[in-house]
Amino acid sequence: MPVPHSRRRLRVGVQLHPQHCELDELRDAWRAVDTVGVDSLWTWDHFLPHHGDPQGPHFECWSLLAAMAVETEHALIGPLVSCTAFRNPHLLADMARTVDRLSGGRLVLGLGAGWFEAEHREYGFPFPSATGRLDAFEEAVTAVRDRLARLNPPPRGPLPLLIGGGGEKRTLSVVARHADIWNWYGWNSPDPVAEFRHRSGLLDDWCERVGRDPGAVERTVMIDVPQLDQLPSFAAAGATHIILSLPAPYELAPVRRLVDLRESLGSG
């Protein structure tokens, strides 16, 4: 039987921004964070900075994940999230399988429909309407699942599928049908904990509509450093995996605080 999301052991992770940094600085960061005791390590899938100087340095997601796979030992790793519009979904599945095997079976495949129009235009990718992007996204998720089941050799680990986003009518319905893990962030919300609780309840409703146990979908939240003190409230609202979004210069003090909060909540 699936474990209800409200009863899962609390886990914590860190998303390292691959922008406005040197590559060696980023590599040092993921090695250091892996030793601190987090449960997961992430980066994002963008081609241009989306904070600060738009002409600043930026590095590509899947190349970084391949390096992260062989330079870390403990934490789960993954993209938070990889835009399915950027790569053929069958190729993306093959890339994910390869990185998963490089990591010893630690990859989580995070997927999203894409939102940053400037990078689509800069790199020559179409940027259709939200409806068009979500239609293409669900097709891509299905294709990824299909290809992963046919690859030889298969992934080494369970390779769970994470879907990011909180759209009430389309995104959450895709999560209910296809995802093992859901990720939400609400930095612009006046009450992010209440908003998370609301959208998590909507996901429960969608799971029931499609005939799926709501407890089968893990609930994750991405926060930034000022929101660290809200971690217990998110956990009380049903989040079972809290991910700290961390920009360069990658200070470790907030990461240690994150781990301490996990321990104080009894995760062990």
N, C-alpha and C positions, 0 to 999 in steps of 0.2 A: 504493500500500500504506500502511496506517496506520503511524504512527511508534510503536514500542514505548514504553510509558510510562517505562521505565527509561532511555531514550535522549533524551527530550525535554529541551530547554533549560529550566533552572530559572527559574521566574518567582516574583515576590513581590508581595503585595498587602496592603491594610489595610482592615479593617472598622471603620468609625466608629460607635460606639454612639450612637443618636439619643435619648439619655435623660440627665437630670440636666445639661442644658446649655441655653444660649440658642441660638436659631436662627441668629443672626449668627455665633456661635462655631462652630457646626457648618459653616456655609458657608465661613468662613475656613479651617477645617481641611481641607476637601476641596480647596480651591484650593491650599493650601500643600503638601499631600501629593502632589497631581498634579505639582507642579514638582520634587519630590525625586527622581523617577525610578522610582516603583513601576510595576508592570505592571497592577495592578487596584485598584479602589476599590469598597467594598461598604458597605451598611448592612443592618440586619435588619428583619423584618416582624413587629412586635409592636405592641400598642396600649397596653400598660402597662409600666412599668419592671419588669424582673425581677432587678435587683440594687439594693441600697440602698433608699431610701424608696419604698414602693409608691405613694405619692401624689405623687411628684416629677414634674417635667416630662418629656414624651415626645412625639415627633413621628412622623407616619405615613410609611411606607416609600415608596410610589410617588409621592407628592407630592414627596418629597425627591429621588427618582431623576430626575424630570423636570427639577428645578432643577440637579441635578448634571450632567445631560446637556449643558446649555448653558453651564455655568460651568467645566467642565474640558475639556481638549483631548487628553490623551495616553493616560491609563489606560483599560483596560476598566472598565465599571461594572456593578453588578448588586445584586440582593437576595440576602442569604445568611442564610436563604432565605425565599422568599415562601410563605406557607401557602395551599394550594389550597382550604382550607375557607372562606376569608374572601371569595372573589370567584367569581362564575360563571367557569368556565375559559375560555369563549369571550371574555368581557369581559377577562379577564386576558391572554389572547393579544393582543387588540387594544391594550391598554395597553402591553404589552411592545413590540409593533411600533412604536407611536408614539414611545415613549421611545428605542428603538433608532434611529429616523430622526432624532430630535432630537440624539442623540449623535454622529451621523455613522457609525453602524454599530458602536458599541462595547459594546452591551449583551450580557451573559450572563444568561440567565433561570434563576435559582436557585429551585428548588421543594422544598417539604417538606410532610409530612403534618400538622404541628402537634403541639405537646406541652404548651403552657402553658394549663392548664384555666381559670385565673382570667380570662384575657382572653376566652376563648370565652363564659364565663358573663356577664361584664360587658357584652359587646356583643351578646348574644343569639344566638350561634352554638351549634348542637348540639356536644356533645363525646362522641361514641360511644366504644366500646371501641377498643383499639389495632387489633384486627382490622378493625373497621368503618372506622376512619380510613384504614388502609392500602388497603382495598378502594376507598374513595372516592378516595383519592389516585391510584391507578393509572388509574382511570377519568378523572380530571381531567387527568392527564398526556397521555393519549391524545387527549382533546378539545382540549387546547392545541395539540398537534402538528397536529391536523386543521385547526383554525382558522387557524393560522399559514400553512399551505399555501394557504389560500383568500383571504387578505386582499389587498385592492387599495388602495394599492400594497403590495407585500410589504416585509418588513424590508429595511433597507439593507445590514446586515452579515450575517454567517453566523448570528447569534443562537443560539449553542450552548445546549444545555439542561444545567444542572447539577442534580444531585439530592444532597441532604444527608442523612446518617444512616448508621448502621452495623449495623442489624438484620440478623442473619445469615440468617434464613429468608425474610423478605419484602422488606425494603428493598433489600438487595443484589441480589436477583433483579430488582426493578424497575429498578435502576441498570443491570444487565446488558442488559435489554431496551430501555431507552429513553434513557439518558443519554449525553451526550458527555463529561461531566465528573462526577466523584464528589468530594464533600467529606466529610471526617471530622474530628471533634475528640474528644479524650479526656482532658479536664482532670482527670477523676476517676480515671483509670487509674493504677495504681502504676508502670507502665512503658509510657507512651504510644507510644514508638517501636516496641516489640515488639508492642503491640496493633494499631497501624496496619499493621505488616507482616503480621500474622495476618489481619486483615480484608481487606487488599488481596489476599492470596492466595486468600481465600474468594471475592472478586469475580472473580478470574481463573477460579476453578472454575465460578462461575455463568455467566460469559461462554461458557465452553466448552460448558456444558450447553445453552445457548440458541443455539449456533452462531454466536457472535460472537467476533471477534478481541479478546482482552483488551487489546491495545495500542491499541484504538480509544477506550478510556475513559481520559481524563486523571485523574491522582490528585492531589487537593489536600488539604491539612491546615490547619486553623485552630489557631493557638497564641495564648497570651497572652504578655505581656512577659517574665515569668520564664522562659519556655520558649525564648527566643531562642537561647540557646546550644545547644539541641538541633536547630537547623535543619540543620546538616551531617548529623546522624544520620538525620533524617527523609528528607533527600535521598538518603542512601545506602540507605535502606529502600525507595526507589522513588517518593517524593513528588516531583512536578514543579512544584508551585505551593504556596507557603507563604503563608498569610494571617494577619497579625497582628491580633488583636482588640483595639481600642484605645478605652478609655473617655475621657470628658472628664476633664481639660482638654486632651486631645489633644497631649501632648508630642511634639515632632518627633524628639528624640534617639533613641528606639527605632526610629523609621521609618528614620532615616539608618543606624542599625546594621543593620537588615534589608537595606537596599540594599547596604551594604558586604559583608555576608555573602554575598549573591548574587554580587557581583563576585569575592570571594575564591574562590568555588567554580567560577569560570571561565565564567559565563554570558555575559560580555561586554557 
